[in-house]
Amino acid sequence: MQLQISDYIIIIVVIIALIMAGLYYFNRKNYKKVIESQDFIAANKMTVQIFVIDKKYERPTDKNLPKNIYEKLPKSSKLRKMAIIKAKVGPQITTLMCDKPVYDILPVKKNVKVEMAGIYIVGIKGVNLADKKKKTIREKLTLAARGENKK
């Protein structure tokens, strides 16, 4: 008994359908986790003034994060680089984490008012993020052509 081309096509279509169903299932599961974490962040965020000492983009280790926080991180987060910020919050120096857009505009050696949820910096208060983010050459040329380039 020999398999024909149509049999191969059917097998490939079934395998692709199974892969797509698996990806859909895991995507829905992860989406629910993201929604829960966003709700938690929104419920627990508060505005705090910090003095940013240093900021780095590196892999989390038990040396640059508190031990209990490092142990709770998922394995996937331990393998990739994260935005880690050393800052003085009140009288103590702590290690904080944030997203890439916040990391890009966070000034070093300055006092900044930020929204925090635990050790996670959610946003910066009193700073227009659109003006402070780094612009690509294309964006700069477009602004210059319009005459909107202000410094």
Secondary structure by P-SEA (a helix, b strand, c coil): ccccaaaaaaaaaaaaaaaaaaaaaaaaaaaaaaaaaaaaaaacbbbbbbbbccccccccccccccaaaaaaccaaaaacccbbbbbbcccbbbbbbbcaaaaaaccccbbbbbbbccccccccccccccccccccaaaaaaaaaaccccc
